[in-house]
Every structure is written in structure tokens, then in C-alpha cells.
Amino acid sequence: MNIVSFWSLEYLMGQWRPTFGDPDFIGWFTTGSYFVCAILSFIVALASPKGDRRSFSFWGMISLFMIMLGINKQLDLQTLLTEMGRQIASTQGWMDQRRIVQFLFVVAFGTAVMIAFLLFAIIMQNFFRQHILVFIGVFFLLSYIIIRAATFHHFGEMFRSQFFAIRMIWLLELTGIYFIVLAGIKEIIYLNIMRTK
């Protein structure tokens, strides 16, 4: 196999193809929830007081984050990343050690994500206190992303248990989304009250 074919996108994609990853009811409900949250966050950003760039930027970033997660919910891009890793491991001859690489990747990824979240919360202390529901929601979603990145068997078994016919991992994801939705509604009500005074 030549270098060009190895690094071609078609080769790296392996068996992954762009398609709807969660075409069932709960999958579409979650996808819709992401976009509802994105729209609401964008409305809050636009409703921010004039000159309050920090609030506008914060809610704008939340909106963009929700859009990205909503798109990924159906395209399942983490599966593409896994497939690319598998293809590289197969070609370079370290397929037998891929579990170690996966473990190190998940630990490094999870640590980096949580450190970034904590640093952001520390830097934005005042904002953190004002928008605690948003930060709780983002924490839930980041936890969900880290767990989804952990493709090891024992993680899969742990989150296959069902609670009222809904997988626990979906509850984690939906809880994060609706904490942010609740925060957005609360912020809109607060801004309207302030304008009427």
C-alpha cells in the first residue's frame, strides 16, 4: 500500500459513512433538544445588554457548542475518529496494543477537558456564580462526552443498564441539555424584568 492511499480520506474512514447515527425516537429527541438549546442560547446572547460583550460571547459559545453536539449526535463523528485510529493501527502494525493507546487517549482527553472546564470556571468566577445552571449543564455534557470516548467493554456494560427504559447515558446527556435550557429561560425572564424596571 502506498503512502497516498494510506493517508487518503477514503482509507482512513474505513467502514464509517456519513449517515444518521441515532435514527430512533430518543436519538431525534436529543438532537432536537440540542438545537432548541442552541436557538435559546443564541436568543439570550442577542438579548444581552448593549455593551455586555462577555455575556454575548458566553451565550454565543454555548449556542455554537450545542450546534456542534447536535450535528455530532446524528453523524456520530467519534465513531469516525475510532475508525481512523483502527485503520492507522492496522497499517502501522500496532493493532494488538490499540487498547493501551485508547486508554491513554481517553485519560489524556478526559483530564484535558476537565482541567479546561475548571480553569474556565475559576477565570469566570463571577460569571460562574451568576450562571451556575449553565456550568452544571456543561459539566454533565462534558462528562457524557468523556464517557462516550471511553470505548472499553466495562464502560459499555455499565451504561447499558436502563432506568425507566431510557439508558443512563442518555439521561446524563439530556440532563446537561435541559440544565442549560432552564438557565436560558431564567436569563430571558431576568433580562425582561430588568428592562421593565
N, C-alpha and C positions, 0 to 999 in steps of 0.2 A: 504493500500500500504506500503510495507516495505522500509527501507532506501536504500537497494541495488538497487531496481528497480527505486526509485526516482532519485538517482544520476547516473543511467546508461545513457550512451550517447544516446541510442535509445529513452529513455523517454524525455530527455532534448531537443532533436532535434525536437520533436513534429511532425508537418506536413512538416518541411523542409527536402528536399532531395537534394543531390548534382546534379545539372543539369545546363544547360545553362540558365542564368537569363535574358539575353538580346539577343535573337537569331535573332533580326531584323537587317536591314542594318546599322542603326546608332549605334546599340549596338556593332556589329562586327567591324565597322569602328573605334569606340572609343577604343575598345580592341586592335585592330591592331595599333592604334596611340600610345597607352601606350607602346607596345613592340618595336615599331620603336624608340620611345623616349628613352627607356631603352638601346637599342643597340647603339644608337648615343651617349648617355651619357657614356656608357662603352668605346666606341672608344675614346672619349675625355679624359677619365681617363687614358687610355693606352698611349695616345699621350702627356700626361703631361710631362714637362721637368724632366729629371732624378734628383732625389733628392727632387722634389717638392711633398712631401708626403701629404701636406694639399690639394693641388689641386686634386691629385689622390683619396684621401679619400672622398672629397666632391662630385666629379662626380660619384664615385663608390656608394656612398649613394643615390644619385639621381637615378642612374640606378636601384638599389635594390628597392627603393620606387616605381618606375614606374612598375617594375615587379609585386610587391605586389598588386598595384592598378589594373593592367591589369588582374591578376588572379581573384581578387575580383569582377571585373566588370561582369564576367560571373557566378562565383559561388555565388555571392550575399550573402557574409558572414554576412553582417549586418542584413539580414533577419533571419539568424540562431541565432544571438545574441538576436534579438527581440523575437523569438520563445522560446528560452531558458528562457528569463525573464518572458514570459507569462506562461510557464509551472511551474516555481518556484512560481510565484504569485498565480496561481490556487491551487497548492498543499499547500502552506503555508497560504492561506485564506486572502490575501490582494489584490485580483483582482480588487476590487472596488476603491482601492487607487493607481492603477498602473499608472494613468495619472500624478499624483503628482511625483511619482518615476521617470517616464520618463522625466518629465520636469526638475527635479533636476539633472538627469543624463546628459541630453543634455546641461544644463547650465554649469555644472562642466566640462564636456568633452570639450565643446567649449572654455571655459575660459582657461583650462589647455593647449589645443592645441595652442591657440593664444599667451599665455604667453611664452610657449616653443619657438614658432616661433620668437617672439620679442627678447627674451633673446639670441637666436642663432644669430639673425641679429646684436644685439649690440656687442656680443662677437667677431663676424666676421666682424667688421665694414669695414675694408679694402677690404675684400672679397666681402662684400655686394655691395660696390661701383663698383667693377670690374665686378660683375655678377648680376647686378640689374634685368636683364630679367629673370634669373633663380628664384630669390626670388619673383618676381611678379607672375611667373607661379606657384610656390609652394603656394603662398598666395591664388591664385584662387582655387587651388585644395583643400587646407585645408578648404576654405570657402564652397566649394562643399561638402566635407565630413561632415562638421558640419550641413549643411542644410539637407543632406541625413539622418543624425542621428536624426533630428527633425521630428518625425513621426506624429506630431499633424495635425489635419484636416486643420487648416488655413494655415499652411505651404504648404500642398499639393495643396490647391486651388490656392495659389499664384503662384506656379510653374507649374500649368497645362496650363497656357496661352502659346500660341505658337507664334513664331516670324519667319516668312517665313517657316512655317511647321516644325520648329525644336524647341523643348522645351527649355525654357530659362535655365533650369538647365543643359541641355546638352551643351549649349553654354558656360556656366560657366566652365564646365569640359574641353571641347575641347580648350577653350581659354588658360587655365592653361597649358595643354599639349603642345600646339604649341608655347607658350612663351618659354618654356624650349627647344623645338626643335630648335627654332630660335636662342636661346642662344648657343646651342651646335654647330650649323653650324657656327655661328660667332666666337666661340672659336677655331674651327678647322681651319678656314681661318686665324685667327690671329696667331696661332701656326705655320702654314705653312709659313706665311710671315716672322716671326721671324727666322725660320730655314734657309730661303734663303738669309738672310742678312749677 
